[in-house]
């Protein structure tokens, strides 16, 4: 989704984070995917890691 912004991002431990999200008015209500990407510091654009949580975020 384009146009989303995050603020107040906090890493609580190795597997938990919290954040506030501001979403555009065109977002469809219901379950959506969440992708977290951490850029790498190595050679190339596609280094680093990412995680996907399918249908784990609900917009109301």
C-alpha positions in Angstrom: 0.0 0.0 0.0 1.4 3.3 -0.9 0.9 6.4 1.3 1.1 4.7 4.7 3.4 6.2 7.3 4.7 4.8 10.6 5.6 6.6 13.8 6.4 5.8 17.4 8.2 2.6 16.3 9.5 0.7 19.3 11.3 -2.6 19.5 10.2 -4.3 22.7 12.3 -7.5 22.4 13.6 -9.9 19.7 10.2 -10.7 18.4 7.9 -7.8 19.4 7.5 -4.3 18.1 4.8 -1.6 18.4 4.0 1.3 16.1 1.4 3.8 15.1 0.3 3.7 11.4 -1.4 6.4 9.4 -3.2 5.0 6.4 -4.7 6.6 3.4 -8.5 6.8 3.2 -8.6 4.3 0.3 -7.5 1.3 2.5 -10.1 -1.5 2.5 -11.2 -2.5 6.0 -10.4 -6.1 7.1 -7.4 -8.3 7.5 -4.2 -7.3 5.6 -0.6 -8.4 5.3 2.3 -6.8 7.2 5.8 -6.9 5.8 8.8 -5.8 7.8 12.0 -5.2 5.9 15.4 -4.5 7.5 17.9 -3.2 5.0 21.3 -4.9 5.0 24.7 -3.2 5.2 26.3 -5.6 2.8 26.8 -5.6 -0.9 23.7 -4.9 -3.0 20.2 -3.7 -2.7 18.6 -7.0 -1.8 20.7 -7.9 1.3 19.2 -7.8 4.8 16.1 -9.6 6.0 12.3 -9.4 5.9 9.3 -11.1 7.5 5.7 -11.5 6.3 2.7 -11.9 8.5 -0.3 -12.9 6.4 -3.7 -11.4 7.3 -2.5 -10.4 10.7 -3.3 -6.7 10.7 -6.9 -5.5 10.8 -8.0 -2.0 9.7 -11.4 -0.8 10.9 
